Amino acid sequence: MKKLKQFIFKSTNTLKIYMLICFFTFYFYGEAQVNWTNDGDSYYKLEQNELRTYTLPNHEAKVVITKEQLTPKGQTEPLKIAHFSFSTDQQKVLLFTNTKRVWRLNTKGDYWVFNFKTNTLKQIGKSLPPSSLMFAKFSPDGNKIAYVSENNIYSEDYETGTILPLTKNGTVSLINGTFDWAYEEEFSCRDGFRWSPDSQSIAYWQIDAGAIKKFYMINNTDAIYSQLIPLEYPKVGETPSSCRVGVVNLADAKTTWMDIPGNPSQNYLVRMEYIPNTNKLLIQQLNRKQNNSKLYTVDAKKGTSKLIYEESDEAWVDLFQLGNTRKIDYTNNFTFLNNNKSILWASEKDGWRHLYQISLQGKPEILITNGNYDVIDLKHIDTKKGYVYYLASPNNATQKYLYKTKLNGKGKLQLVSPKSLIGTHDYSFSPNGKYAEHTFTNHYTPRSKEFILVKNHQALTEEESIIKNLKKIEKKPITEFFTITTADNVTMDGWIVKPTNFDPTKKYPIVFYVYSEPANTTVKDVYGIGRNRHYKGNMAEDGYIYVSIDNRGTPAPKGRAWRKSIYRKIGVINIHDQAMAAKEILKWDFVDSERVAVWGHSGGGSATLNLLFRYPEIYKTGISLAAVANQLTYDNIYQERYMGLPQENKEDFIVGSPVTYAKNLEGNLLYIHGTGDDNVHYQNAELLINELIKHNKQFQFMPYPNRSHGIREGEGTSKHLSNLYTNFLKQHCPSGGR
């Protein structure tokens, strides 16, 4: 499952934007970020159906909304709150409940407002269908709330409860204020509207998917007659949805459309935000191939635009954070600097992902970070002291550490994370930069948290100190990290879990876990990295060697050339690297070259098929889940970003697709797919099965009715899948040393 995340762009001069970002981080990740108070000295938490604050440094707790206050009149139980967000002055809080899933995430539901001044609880959008509201947020002045329902945008006056429809033409395919499947899946665009700083208007995306062909999934289990499930899904090579940005005035509900040059169905609008304290928008446009990026400033009243920055790449312009690109990101927020005269920008144009100051007024750009390393993730900007804090790992691509440097580009790279904590760090900074929640993990340390003083990275209390608590834990690393160099002189990172009571004089079966595409890495120094979630039992205790390797083209912080070497070569360069690395590993004395298995999910499922079909002398058994068997069936945004347009280089898509090589199957194949997969369509399974049948290739196949891409829904699914996976592996790749 390809998953996205990019920079969490925090405005240093607009608290409204900061609170919005905190909300969305909490909204999409649960506890990935702290929901700080305005002053930055306290944070909010939902606990036991109450909202509480914890004041630092001693974490003094205070209930700010009780269970009774969260219980609507006439009801006996408090609301079950999924997420919450505040008005700018934090005198009102939006409470999200009764949530429903939209594709990947629960982004529909009901919203209530609790008013701290009046101690009252009030539902908004009551006249609209239940659990239909999306992305509700306060206007900057706190008097109104805007939200999306059934692809239309509404504004509601908090005091009177009057609901004003700002758009009325929304349909399944004409989408206002949110996005279609492809934008959501591949750009992580979900929340599609922004309040103006003066609270008088709203800027919003409109997606016209009317020309997109429908792909039909079939539900055969919920009724006697089959039910068709239509999905507007643009396959690779098909014209994308048309996209434009409009600004609607609350006074008359009239929309002014922004004039952005270029064909709206041959370009993508991927970021949009009001420049703080102005009536101008900043909009980023990508061309269809996604190898050209433009920034426009746009007059929100007149709709006129001005190009202020442009960047191109021979492969693609990367929007997403390295190493974890498919997590939910904030592609719709910018970091404004110098009284909104410039922005912080990330670019790979010098071969590494670095931070720049880009002027909105035509002045020369400033390179902030410098050196042969990648910036992984932006964490905080201290404008008073002139520092930017970010994650990077110059010496080990499997780890992450906090660094800082001067915003003016004249500083040196300074490590902030403790040198004694070797592994993966993350941080959530308070708005004032005084405090941060610090998390740490590595392959033998469970995820640990502490609140720190940023200035010296000291834990606020001795009880929560990660360093002191780790001293009490007996370290028993199970996973080992290594590098492997192939005959092509390509060096890759990998991890290995050896059998319990490992004896180097014996030979053991080996199982390779693969992903291998630009959307994610598998070799990360985090806890649980060597665990196989589908294997029933313990692979090490059963006598298996378990290995994973990150090939060229995976989004590791190893520079642009490493990542973009896979352009137009998905299914080729990644498969070659994996096989060549496996060849070297099979030379190890304790590896049984006759008992070699490979498995993966989604892109890893595709890699599994390619490896099994094309390198039968290496891989004897494969388990493939939710694979793209034919690259020409996948969506246009992802596939065209990394492979180009099939109208120009169709042969690359064919050469990289597993279905092309199905006739070569020699080993043991278990192929698994959910029939309700909206991401990688079940169509892929039938195309591959047809080809295998054509060539009289015997294999095992398991369809899961109505399960989506993750193959998790439905009673008994996980248990059944685990048993299926484990039994097949044990049968065809017997465990134990010999």
BELJO-V285003 format. One record per residue. N is the residue number from 1. RES is the residue in one small letter. PHI is phi in radians with two decimals (* if undefined). OMEGA is omega in whole degrees, -180 to 180 (999 if undefined). BURIAL is 1 if it has 16 or more other C-alpha atoms within 10 Angstrom, else 0. Layout:
N/RES/PHI/OMEGA/BURIAL
N/RES/PHI/OMEGA/BURIAL
//
This chain:
1/m/*/-178/1
2/k/-1.29/-177/1
3/k/-2.22/-168/0
4/l/-1.82/156/1
5/k/-2.83/175/1
6/q/-2.30/178/1
7/f/-1.02/169/1
8/i/-1.59/-172/1
9/f/-1.40/-177/1
10/k/-1.85/179/1
11/s/-1.26/-179/1
12/t/-1.54/-178/1
13/n/-2.28/176/1
14/t/-2.42/-178/1
15/l/-1.12/178/1
16/k/-0.98/-178/1
17/i/-1.17/179/1
18/y/-1.05/-179/1
19/m/-1.15/177/1
20/l/-1.08/-180/1
21/i/-1.14/178/1
22/c/-1.01/180/1
23/f/-1.08/-175/1
24/f/-1.22/176/1
25/t/-1.12/178/1
26/f/-1.11/-177/1
27/y/-1.02/-174/1
28/f/-1.63/-174/1
29/y/-1.96/-178/0
30/g/1.40/-176/0
31/e/-2.07/-176/0
32/a/-1.19/179/1
33/q/-2.29/178/1
34/v/-1.50/176/1
35/n/-1.59/-173/1
36/w/-1.36/169/1
37/t/-1.34/-177/1
38/n/-0.98/-176/1
39/d/-1.36/178/0
40/g/1.40/-179/1
41/d/-1.71/180/1
42/s/-2.48/176/1
43/y/-2.48/-179/1
44/y/-1.74/173/1
45/k/-2.54/171/1
46/l/-1.57/-180/1
47/e/-2.49/175/0
48/q/0.92/179/0
49/n/1.03/174/1
50/e/-2.33/173/1
51/l/-1.79/-176/1
52/r/-2.20/169/1
53/t/-1.92/174/1
54/y/-2.19/-176/1
55/t/-1.66/-180/1
56/l/-1.54/14/1
57/p/-1.57/-171/0
58/n/-1.73/179/0
59/h/1.00/180/0
60/e/-1.24/-173/0
61/a/-1.55/176/0
62/k/-2.60/177/0
63/v/-1.39/-179/0
64/v/-1.85/170/0
65/i/-2.37/-176/1
66/t/-1.45/176/0
67/k/-1.04/-180/0
68/e/-1.11/180/0
69/q/-1.26/177/1
70/l/-1.60/179/1
71/t/-1.75/180/1
72/p/-1.07/178/1
73/k/-1.05/179/0
74/g/1.52/179/0
75/q/-1.99/-177/0
76/t/-1.86/-178/0
77/e/-2.01/177/0
78/p/-1.21/176/1
79/l/-1.07/174/1
80/k/-1.62/-171/1
81/i/-1.49/176/1
82/a/-1.53/-178/1
83/h/-2.66/179/1
84/f/-2.59/176/1
85/s/-2.63/-171/1
86/f/-1.96/165/1
87/s/-1.22/-176/1
88/t/-0.98/-180/1
89/d/-1.49/179/0
90/q/1.01/174/0
91/q/-1.63/176/0
92/k/-2.34/179/1
93/v/-2.33/176/1
94/l/-1.54/-177/1
95/l/-2.05/-175/1
96/f/-1.81/-175/1
97/t/-2.55/179/1
98/n/0.90/-171/1
99/t/-1.36/177/1
100/k/-2.31/-177/0
101/r/-1.37/170/0
102/v/-2.14/-175/0
103/w/1.02/-176/0
104/r/-1.60/-168/0
105/l/-2.17/176/0
106/n/-1.42/-177/0
107/t/-1.95/173/1
108/k/-1.93/178/1
109/g/3.06/175/1
110/d/-1.90/179/1
111/y/-2.18/173/1
112/w/-2.20/176/1
113/v/-2.08/171/1
114/f/-1.82/-179/1
115/n/-1.79/-178/1
116/f/-1.21/-178/0
117/k/-1.24/-176/0
118/t/-1.82/-178/0
119/n/0.96/-179/0
120/t/-2.06/179/0
121/l/-2.02/-174/1
122/k/-2.46/177/1
123/q/-1.45/175/0
124/i/-1.92/179/1
125/g/1.12/-174/1
126/k/-1.13/-177/0
127/s/-1.44/-179/0
128/l/-1.63/-177/0
129/p/-0.99/179/0
130/p/-1.03/177/0
131/s/0.91/180/1
132/s/-2.01/-175/1
133/l/-1.43/-179/1
134/m/-2.33/167/1
135/f/1.04/180/1
136/a/-1.05/177/1
137/k/-2.71/-179/1
138/f/-1.24/167/1
139/s/-1.18/-179/1
140/p/-0.97/179/1
141/d/-1.47/175/0
142/g/1.40/-175/1
143/n/-1.58/-177/0
144/k/-2.29/177/1
145/i/-2.30/177/1
146/a/-1.93/179/1
147/y/-2.80/177/1
148/v/-1.93/172/1
149/s/-2.48/179/1
150/e/0.86/173/1
151/n/1.18/169/1
152/n/-2.20/-178/1
153/i/-1.78/179/1
154/y/-2.25/170/1
155/s/-2.13/-179/1
156/e/-2.14/176/1
157/d/-1.33/-175/1
158/y/-1.11/-175/1
159/e/-1.20/-174/0
160/t/-1.61/-176/0
161/g/1.38/180/1
162/t/-1.20/-180/0
163/i/-1.80/-179/1
164/l/-1.94/175/1
165/p/-1.27/-179/1
166/l/-1.63/170/1
167/t/-2.34/-178/1
168/k/-2.28/-173/0
169/n/-1.75/-177/0
170/g/-1.15/177/1
171/t/-2.41/177/0
172/v/-1.05/-175/0
173/s/-1.89/173/1
174/l/-1.92/-162/1
175/i/-1.99/178/1
176/n/-1.87/172/1
177/g/1.40/171/1
178/t/-2.61/-167/1
179/f/-2.38/176/1
180/d/-1.44/-176/1
181/w/-1.00/-173/1
182/a/-1.17/178/1
183/y/-1.05/-179/1
184/e/-1.16/-175/1
185/e/-1.19/-169/1
186/e/-1.78/175/1
187/f/-1.96/-175/1
188/s/1.00/177/1
189/c/-1.52/179/1
190/r/-2.27/178/1
191/d/-1.30/-171/1
192/g/-1.98/175/1
193/f/-2.63/-177/1
194/r/-2.40/173/1
195/w/-1.23/171/1
196/s/-1.28/-179/1
197/p/-1.01/-179/1
198/d/-1.59/178/0
199/s/1.14/-176/1
200/q/-1.72/-178/0
201/s/-2.66/-180/1
202/i/-2.36/173/1
203/a/-1.62/-176/1
204/y/-2.60/172/1
205/w/-1.46/167/1
206/q/-2.20/178/1
207/i/-1.83/176/1
208/d/-1.87/179/1
209/a/-1.73/-176/1
210/g/-1.08/-179/0
211/a/-1.58/-180/0
212/i/-1.35/179/1
213/k/-1.20/179/0
214/k/-1.51/170/0
215/f/-1.79/-175/1
216/y/-1.85/168/1
217/m/-1.65/-174/1
218/i/-2.13/175/1
219/n/-1.77/-178/1
220/n/-1.79/-169/0
221/t/-1.96/-173/0
222/d/-1.65/178/0
223/a/-2.75/180/0
224/i/-1.16/176/0
225/y/-1.70/-179/0
226/s/-1.15/180/0
227/q/-2.04/178/0
228/l/-1.52/178/0
229/i/-2.02/-177/0
230/p/-1.41/179/0
231/l/-2.47/174/1
232/e/-1.27/-172/1
233/y/-2.35/-180/1
234/p/-1.42/178/1
235/k/-1.22/179/1
236/v/-0.97/-178/1
237/g/1.62/178/1
238/e/-1.45/-180/1
239/t/-1.08/-180/1
240/p/-1.17/172/1
241/s/-1.03/174/1
242/s/-1.37/-177/1
243/c/-2.36/174/1
244/r/-2.57/179/1
245/v/-2.03/176/1
246/g/-2.13/174/1
247/v/-2.14/-178/1
248/v/-1.85/178/1
249/n/-1.49/179/1
250/l/-1.19/-176/1
251/a/-1.14/-176/0
252/d/-2.28/180/0
253/a/1.01/177/1
254/k/-1.73/-177/0
255/t/-1.82/170/1
256/t/-1.83/-178/1
257/w/-1.55/-178/1
258/m/-1.36/-177/1
259/d/-1.61/179/1
260/i/-1.82/-178/1
261/p/-1.01/176/0
262/g/1.84/178/0
263/n/-1.12/-176/0
264/p/-1.17/177/1
265/s/-1.78/176/1
266/q/-2.11/177/0
267/n/-2.46/178/1
268/y/-1.97/172/1
269/l/-1.84/-167/1
270/v/-1.87/176/1
271/r/-2.45/176/1
272/m/-2.76/179/1
273/e/-2.74/171/1
274/y/-1.22/169/1
275/i/-1.22/-172/1
276/p/-0.92/175/1
277/n/1.11/178/0
278/t/-2.36/174/0
279/n/-1.90/180/0
280/k/-2.07/176/1
281/l/-1.83/170/1
282/l/-1.97/-174/1
283/i/-2.23/175/1
284/q/-1.82/179/1
285/q/-2.07/172/1
286/l/-1.98/172/1
287/n/-1.28/-174/1
288/r/-1.04/179/1
289/k/-1.27/178/1
290/q/1.13/176/1
291/n/-1.91/176/1
292/n/-2.43/-178/1
293/s/-2.09/179/1
294/k/-2.24/174/1
295/l/-1.94/179/1
296/y/-2.10/163/1
297/t/-1.67/-172/1
298/v/-2.29/175/1
299/d/-1.27/-174/1
300/a/-1.19/178/1
301/k/-1.50/-176/1
302/k/-1.62/-178/0
303/g/1.52/-178/1
304/t/-1.36/-175/1
305/s/-2.19/179/1
306/k/-2.42/177/0
307/l/-1.29/-179/1
308/i/-2.07/-177/1
309/y/-2.78/179/1
310/e/-2.49/-179/0
311/e/-2.55/179/0
312/s/-2.27/178/0
313/d/-2.54/178/0
314/e/-1.18/178/0
315/a/-1.85/177/1
316/w/-2.51/174/1
317/v/-1.51/-172/1
318/d/-1.44/176/1
319/l/-1.53/-162/1
320/f/-1.92/178/1
321/q/-1.10/179/1
322/l/-1.18/169/1
323/g/1.45/-177/1
324/n/-2.73/-164/1
325/t/-1.24/-174/1
326/r/-1.77/172/1
327/k/-1.25/-180/1
328/i/-1.17/-178/1
329/d/-2.03/-179/1
330/y/-2.08/-178/1
331/t/-1.17/-176/1
332/n/-1.86/177/1
333/n/-2.26/178/1
334/f/-2.01/174/1
335/t/-1.79/-178/1
336/f/-1.65/-178/1
337/l/-2.24/172/1
338/n/0.89/-180/0
339/n/0.96/176/0
340/n/1.20/179/1
341/k/-1.61/179/0
342/s/-2.63/178/1
343/i/-2.28/171/1
344/l/-1.51/-173/1
345/w/-2.42/177/1
346/a/-1.92/-179/1
347/s/-2.61/177/1
348/e/-1.84/-169/1
349/k/-1.17/176/0
350/d/-1.75/178/0
351/g/1.77/177/1
352/w/-2.32/179/1
353/r/-1.40/-178/1
354/h/-2.16/179/1
355/l/-1.69/179/1
356/y/-2.31/164/1
357/q/-1.68/179/1
358/i/-1.90/-179/1
359/s/-1.28/173/1
360/l/-1.54/-176/1
361/q/-2.11/174/0
362/g/1.50/179/0
363/k/-1.40/-178/0
364/p/-1.06/178/0
365/e/-1.26/179/1
366/i/-2.14/174/1
367/l/-1.36/-177/1
368/i/-1.62/179/1
369/t/-1.73/-174/1
370/n/-2.62/179/1
371/g/2.34/-178/0
372/n/-1.52/176/0
373/y/-2.72/179/1
374/d/-1.82/165/1
375/v/-1.30/-177/1
376/i/-1.62/-175/1
377/d/-2.76/176/1
378/l/-1.37/-178/1
379/k/-2.07/-176/1
380/h/-2.90/173/1
381/i/-2.15/176/1
382/d/-1.81/-176/1
383/t/-1.25/-179/0
384/k/-1.17/-179/0
385/k/-1.66/175/0
386/g/1.36/-180/0
387/y/-2.08/169/1
388/v/-2.08/-180/1
389/y/-1.88/-177/1
390/y/-2.73/175/1
391/l/-1.56/176/1
392/a/-2.77/176/1
393/s/-2.72/-175/1
394/p/-1.08/-171/0
395/n/-1.95/-178/0
396/n/-2.67/-174/1
397/a/-1.25/-180/1
398/t/-1.59/-174/1
399/q/-2.17/178/1
400/k/-2.49/179/1
401/y/-2.38/177/1
402/l/-1.54/175/1
403/y/-2.21/172/1
404/k/-2.46/174/1
405/t/-2.70/-177/1
406/k/-1.27/179/1
407/l/-1.14/-177/1
408/n/-1.43/178/0
409/g/1.43/-176/1
410/k/-1.80/-178/0
411/g/-1.67/177/0
412/k/-1.80/177/0
413/l/-1.17/-178/0
414/q/-2.12/177/0
415/l/-1.28/178/1
416/v/-1.84/180/1
417/s/-1.09/180/1
418/p/-1.10/180/0
419/k/-1.13/-177/0
420/s/-1.34/-179/0
421/l/-1.75/-176/0
422/i/-1.62/-179/0
423/g/2.79/-173/1
424/t/-2.11/-178/1
425/h/-2.00/170/1
426/d/-2.58/-173/1
427/y/-2.55/169/1
428/s/-2.17/-176/1
429/f/-1.45/171/1
430/s/-1.25/-178/1
431/p/-0.98/-180/1
432/n/-1.50/178/1
433/g/1.31/-178/1
434/k/-1.34/-177/0
435/y/-2.06/172/1
436/a/-2.69/167/1
437/e/-1.52/-177/1
438/h/-1.91/174/1
439/t/-2.05/-179/1
440/f/-2.48/173/1
441/t/-2.71/164/1
442/n/-2.60/-170/1
443/h/-1.19/177/1
444/y/-2.15/-179/1
445/t/-2.17/176/1
446/p/-1.03/-179/0
447/r/-0.97/-177/1
448/s/-2.08/-177/1
449/k/-2.22/171/1
450/e/-2.72/169/1
451/f/-1.68/-175/1
452/i/-2.20/162/1
453/l/-1.46/-174/1
454/v/-1.12/-172/1
455/k/-1.08/179/0
456/n/-2.28/180/0
457/h/0.97/178/0
458/q/-1.71/176/1
459/a/-1.08/-177/1
460/l/-1.23/177/1
461/t/-2.30/-179/0
462/e/-1.14/-177/0
463/e/-1.11/-176/0
464/e/-1.71/-177/0
465/s/-1.04/180/1
466/i/-1.11/-177/1
467/i/-1.04/-179/1
468/k/-1.23/180/0
469/n/-1.23/180/0
470/l/-1.18/179/0
471/k/-1.14/-179/0
472/k/-1.49/-177/0
473/i/-1.67/176/0
474/e/-1.32/-176/0
475/k/-1.43/177/0
476/k/-2.29/-180/0
477/p/-1.06/176/0
478/i/-1.84/180/0
479/t/-1.53/176/1
480/e/-1.99/177/0
481/f/-1.79/-179/1
482/f/-2.62/170/0
483/t/-2.11/179/0
484/i/-2.29/179/1
485/t/-1.97/-175/0
486/t/-1.57/178/1
487/a/-1.11/177/0
488/d/-1.48/-178/0
489/n/1.14/173/0
490/v/-1.77/-180/0
491/t/-1.81/-176/1
492/m/-2.16/174/1
493/d/-1.46/177/1
494/g/-2.67/170/1
495/w/-2.26/-179/1
496/i/-2.46/170/1
497/v/-2.01/-178/1
498/k/-1.57/179/1
499/p/-1.05/174/1
500/t/-1.06/-177/0
501/n/0.98/-177/0
502/f/-0.98/179/1
503/d/-2.12/-175/0
504/p/-1.14/178/0
505/t/-1.52/179/0
506/k/-1.72/176/0
507/k/-1.96/-175/1
508/y/-2.13/173/1
509/p/-1.21/-178/1
510/i/-2.20/178/1
511/v/-2.11/177/1
512/f/-1.68/173/1
513/y/-1.77/-174/1
514/v/-2.21/161/1
515/y/-2.19/163/1
516/s/1.46/-177/1
517/e/-1.78/-175/1
518/p/-1.20/-174/1
519/a/-1.50/-177/1
520/n/-2.90/173/1
521/t/-1.95/176/1
522/t/-1.96/-176/1
523/v/-1.78/-178/1
524/k/-2.30/-180/1
525/d/-1.48/179/1
526/v/-2.34/-177/1
527/y/-1.15/178/1
528/g/1.45/-175/1
529/i/-1.09/-177/1
530/g/-1.66/-179/1
531/r/-1.66/177/0
532/n/-1.73/-172/0
533/r/-1.19/-178/0
534/h/-1.64/-177/0
535/y/-1.39/180/1
536/k/-1.49/-177/0
537/g/1.96/-177/0
538/n/-2.12/-176/0
539/m/-1.08/-179/1
540/a/-1.14/180/1
541/e/-1.17/179/0
542/d/-1.51/173/0
543/g/1.62/177/1
544/y/-1.77/164/1
545/i/-1.59/-179/1
546/y/-2.10/-171/1
547/v/-2.41/169/1
548/s/-2.48/-176/1
549/i/-2.38/175/1
550/d/-1.78/-179/1
551/n/-1.51/172/1
552/r/-1.04/-180/1
553/g/1.70/173/1
554/t/-1.35/-172/1
555/p/-1.43/176/1
556/a/-1.42/179/1
557/p/-1.33/-178/1
558/k/-2.14/178/1
559/g/1.69/-177/1
560/r/-1.05/-175/1
561/a/-1.06/178/0
562/w/-1.07/-173/1
563/r/-1.23/-170/1
564/k/-1.71/174/1
565/s/-1.14/-177/1
566/i/-1.52/-177/1
567/y/-1.00/-177/1
568/r/1.10/-178/1
569/k/-2.33/173/1
570/i/-1.09/-176/1
571/g/1.54/180/1
572/v/-2.15/-175/1
573/i/-1.19/179/1
574/n/-1.18/179/1
575/i/-1.22/178/1
576/h/-1.07/-180/1
577/d/-1.06/-180/1
578/q/-1.07/-178/1
579/a/-1.17/-180/1
580/m/-1.17/176/1
581/a/-1.17/178/1
582/a/-1.07/178/1
583/k/-1.02/179/1
584/e/-1.18/-178/0
585/i/-1.17/180/1
586/l/-1.19/175/1
587/k/-1.38/179/0
588/w/-1.14/-172/0
589/d/-1.07/-174/0
590/f/-1.60/180/1
591/v/-1.74/178/1
592/d/-1.54/-174/1
593/s/-1.23/177/1
594/e/-1.63/178/1
595/r/-2.15/-177/1
596/v/-2.17/180/1
597/a/-2.14/178/1
598/v/-2.48/177/1
599/w/-2.59/177/1
600/g/-3.02/-177/1
601/h/-2.11/178/1
602/s/1.08/175/1
603/g/-1.01/176/1
604/g/-1.23/174/1
605/g/-1.17/176/1
606/s/-1.10/180/1
607/a/-1.09/178/1
608/t/-1.02/179/1
609/l/-1.09/-180/1
610/n/-1.04/-179/1
611/l/-1.16/-179/1
612/l/-1.16/-178/1
613/f/-1.33/-170/1
614/r/-1.73/180/1
615/y/-2.28/-178/1
616/p/-1.15/178/1
617/e/-1.27/179/0
618/i/-1.80/-171/1
619/y/-1.72/-176/1
620/k/-1.74/-176/1
621/t/-2.44/179/1
622/g/-2.43/174/1
623/i/-2.16/-173/1
624/s/-2.04/180/1
625/l/-2.03/170/1
626/a/0.90/-173/1
627/a/-1.46/166/1
628/v/-1.45/-179/1
629/a/-1.39/179/1
630/n/-2.31/-176/1
631/q/-1.06/-179/1
632/l/-1.32/178/1
633/t/-1.69/-172/1
634/y/-1.56/-172/1
635/d/-1.28/-171/1
636/n/-1.24/-174/1
637/i/-1.11/-179/1
638/y/-1.18/-171/1
639/q/-1.20/-180/1
640/e/-1.30/177/1
641/r/-1.05/-173/1
642/y/-1.74/-174/1
643/m/-2.16/-176/1
644/g/1.47/-178/1
645/l/-1.70/180/1
646/p/-1.10/175/1
647/q/-1.13/-177/0
648/e/-1.87/-176/0
649/n/-2.54/-177/0
650/k/-1.02/-178/1
651/e/-1.05/179/0
652/d/-1.14/179/1
653/f/-1.18/-179/1
654/i/-1.21/-179/1
655/v/-1.10/-177/1
656/g/-1.57/-174/1
657/s/-1.61/179/1
658/p/-1.01/-176/1
659/v/-1.03/179/1
660/t/-1.10/-173/1
661/y/-1.98/-177/1
662/a/-1.01/-179/1
663/k/-1.11/-177/1
664/n/-1.64/-177/1
665/l/-1.02/175/1
666/e/-2.14/-174/1
667/g/-1.54/-176/1
668/n/-1.74/-177/1
669/l/-2.11/166/1
670/l/-1.95/-176/1
671/y/-2.02/-172/1
672/i/-2.26/178/1
673/h/-2.71/174/1
674/g/-1.49/-178/1
675/t/-1.28/179/1
676/g/-1.79/-178/1
677/d/-1.29/179/1
678/d/-1.44/-176/1
679/n/-1.61/174/1
680/v/-1.79/-168/1
681/h/-1.15/176/1
682/y/-0.98/173/1
683/q/-0.83/-180/1
684/n/-1.03/-180/1
685/a/-1.09/-177/1
686/e/-1.22/176/0
687/l/-1.09/-180/0
688/l/-1.22/180/1
689/i/-1.04/178/1
690/n/-0.99/-178/0
691/e/-1.21/178/1
692/l/-1.15/178/1
693/i/-1.11/-180/0
694/k/-0.93/-176/0
695/h/-1.80/176/0
696/n/0.96/178/0
697/k/-1.64/-178/1
698/q/-1.60/-177/0
699/f/-2.79/177/0
700/q/-1.94/-176/0
701/f/-2.29/177/0
702/m/-2.34/171/0
703/p/-1.50/176/1
704/y/-1.94/-174/1
705/p/-1.03/174/1
706/n/1.11/176/1
707/r/-1.36/-179/1
708/s/-1.54/-171/1
709/h/-1.07/-179/1
710/g/-1.39/-180/1
711/i/0.89/-179/1
712/r/-2.11/-173/0
713/e/-1.19/173/0
714/g/1.62/-178/0
715/e/-1.14/175/0
716/g/1.44/-173/0
717/t/-1.09/-175/0
718/s/-1.08/180/0
719/k/-1.14/-179/0
720/h/-1.13/-179/0
721/l/-1.10/179/1
722/s/-1.10/179/1
723/n/-1.13/180/1
724/l/-1.05/-179/1
725/y/-1.02/-174/1
726/t/-1.14/-179/1
727/n/-1.11/-180/0
728/f/-1.13/-179/1
729/l/-1.09/-178/1
730/k/-1.15/-179/0
731/q/-1.23/-172/0
732/h/-1.77/175/1
733/c/-2.38/-172/1
734/p/-0.97/-175/1
735/s/-1.52/174/1
736/g/1.74/179/1
737/g/-1.45/180/1
738/r/-2.28/999/0
//
